[in-house]
């Protein structure tokens, strides 16, 4: 009977050690994932701050392109029609 309880205790200790290793690996994986998530949030915040600036630049470029097209059309009208 004492052999069975010793074997059971040995198996139980092995299971506990395996569980401990599994938990420590899981904690490391969670920490790594949370670091990656925090980096992704920082990148998203940066993108959100850059989007309005890029939108303003695009609007300015549209205005400049429109003025240039109008100038070219005006030159063509002035040269060939007048």
Rosetta constraint file for C-alpha pairs under 8 A:
AtomPair CA 1 CA 5 HARMONIC 6.46 0.50
AtomPair CA 2 CA 6 HARMONIC 6.05 0.50
AtomPair CA 3 CA 7 HARMONIC 6.10 0.50
AtomPair CA 4 CA 8 HARMONIC 5.99 0.50
AtomPair CA 5 CA 9 HARMONIC 5.94 0.50
AtomPair CA 6 CA 10 HARMONIC 6.07 0.50
AtomPair CA 7 CA 11 HARMONIC 6.13 0.50
AtomPair CA 8 CA 12 HARMONIC 6.00 0.50
AtomPair CA 9 CA 13 HARMONIC 6.12 0.50
AtomPair CA 10 CA 14 HARMONIC 6.27 0.50
AtomPair CA 11 CA 15 HARMONIC 6.14 0.50
AtomPair CA 12 CA 16 HARMONIC 6.15 0.50
AtomPair CA 13 CA 17 HARMONIC 6.14 0.50
AtomPair CA 14 CA 18 HARMONIC 6.12 0.50
AtomPair CA 15 CA 19 HARMONIC 6.05 0.50
AtomPair CA 16 CA 20 HARMONIC 6.08 0.50
AtomPair CA 17 CA 21 HARMONIC 6.25 0.50
AtomPair CA 18 CA 22 HARMONIC 6.13 0.50
AtomPair CA 19 CA 23 HARMONIC 6.05 0.50
AtomPair CA 20 CA 24 HARMONIC 6.17 0.50
AtomPair CA 21 CA 25 HARMONIC 6.20 0.50
AtomPair CA 22 CA 26 HARMONIC 6.11 0.50
AtomPair CA 23 CA 27 HARMONIC 6.13 0.50
AtomPair CA 24 CA 28 HARMONIC 6.27 0.50
AtomPair CA 25 CA 29 HARMONIC 6.18 0.50
AtomPair CA 26 CA 30 HARMONIC 6.14 0.50
AtomPair CA 27 CA 31 HARMONIC 6.16 0.50
AtomPair CA 28 CA 32 HARMONIC 6.15 0.50
AtomPair CA 29 CA 33 HARMONIC 6.09 0.50
AtomPair CA 30 CA 34 HARMONIC 6.08 0.50
AtomPair CA 31 CA 35 HARMONIC 6.24 0.50
AtomPair CA 32 CA 36 HARMONIC 6.33 0.50
AtomPair CA 33 CA 37 HARMONIC 6.09 0.50
AtomPair CA 34 CA 38 HARMONIC 6.09 0.50
AtomPair CA 35 CA 39 HARMONIC 6.27 0.50
AtomPair CA 36 CA 40 HARMONIC 6.20 0.50
AtomPair CA 37 CA 41 HARMONIC 6.23 0.50
AtomPair CA 38 CA 42 HARMONIC 6.30 0.50
AtomPair CA 39 CA 43 HARMONIC 6.32 0.50
AtomPair CA 40 CA 44 HARMONIC 6.19 0.50
AtomPair CA 41 CA 45 HARMONIC 6.17 0.50
AtomPair CA 42 CA 46 HARMONIC 6.25 0.50
AtomPair CA 43 CA 47 HARMONIC 6.19 0.50
AtomPair CA 44 CA 48 HARMONIC 6.11 0.50
AtomPair CA 45 CA 49 HARMONIC 6.32 0.50
AtomPair CA 46 CA 50 HARMONIC 6.25 0.50
AtomPair CA 47 CA 51 HARMONIC 6.07 0.50
AtomPair CA 48 CA 52 HARMONIC 7.54 0.50
AtomPair CA 49 CA 53 HARMONIC 7.52 0.50
AtomPair CA 50 CA 54 HARMONIC 6.25 0.50
AtomPair CA 51 CA 55 HARMONIC 6.07 0.50
AtomPair CA 52 CA 56 HARMONIC 6.17 0.50
AtomPair CA 53 CA 57 HARMONIC 6.29 0.50
AtomPair CA 54 CA 58 HARMONIC 6.18 0.50
AtomPair CA 55 CA 59 HARMONIC 6.24 0.50
AtomPair CA 56 CA 60 HARMONIC 6.25 0.50
AtomPair CA 57 CA 61 HARMONIC 6.14 0.50
AtomPair CA 58 CA 62 HARMONIC 6.16 0.50
AtomPair CA 59 CA 63 HARMONIC 6.38 0.50
AtomPair CA 60 CA 64 HARMONIC 6.30 0.50
AtomPair CA 61 CA 65 HARMONIC 6.06 0.50
AtomPair CA 62 CA 66 HARMONIC 6.07 0.50
AtomPair CA 63 CA 67 HARMONIC 6.20 0.50
AtomPair CA 64 CA 68 HARMONIC 6.20 0.50
AtomPair CA 65 CA 69 HARMONIC 6.13 0.50
AtomPair CA 66 CA 70 HARMONIC 6.13 0.50
AtomPair CA 67 CA 71 HARMONIC 6.10 0.50
AtomPair CA 68 CA 72 HARMONIC 6.15 0.50
AtomPair CA 69 CA 73 HARMONIC 6.11 0.50
AtomPair CA 70 CA 74 HARMONIC 6.01 0.50
AtomPair CA 71 CA 75 HARMONIC 6.19 0.50
AtomPair CA 72 CA 76 HARMONIC 6.22 0.50
AtomPair CA 73 CA 77 HARMONIC 6.04 0.50
AtomPair CA 74 CA 78 HARMONIC 5.97 0.50
AtomPair CA 75 CA 79 HARMONIC 6.01 0.50
AtomPair CA 76 CA 80 HARMONIC 6.02 0.50
AtomPair CA 76 CA 81 HARMONIC 7.86 0.50
AtomPair CA 77 CA 81 HARMONIC 5.29 0.50
AtomPair CA 77 CA 82 HARMONIC 6.91 0.50
AtomPair CA 78 CA 82 HARMONIC 5.11 0.50
